């Protein structure tokens, strides 16, 4: 979800609800402790230099059980962040939320609540790594006969 999209959705809401991928909900007394831009510049395993930018929301909960973040207040926080940090409203949102460690999630809206979606790692240079684009089908009876495909020292296999 883009920053511009959440701002539009917030204008029509009475409450802000976040649901985790396991279907549990972020407690209603959460705070948005950060809104910012995260820039990641890196090199992938194929040698390509890449850069990613996302808007980062950090959700946090404490013993402040009477706290409720109203949609208008969240929109005000977002607008202040946009002005102060010169945030592009078309950037995608990534949400941080504490579980066993800081979890990073994508964000979607289902018409009722904001859905924190699971994010996965991936190889960005599969062609350079020799990763096939789809699983190869191999007969189990032929596995023992494939000695020529086994990794050998100096064979440049991963």
Beta strands, then each sheet from edge to edge (+ up, - down):
strand 1: 18-19
strand 2: 31-43
strand 3: 49-60
strand 4: 93-98
strand 5: 102-109
strand 6: 114-118
sheet 1: 1+ 6+ 5- 4+ 3+ 2-
end
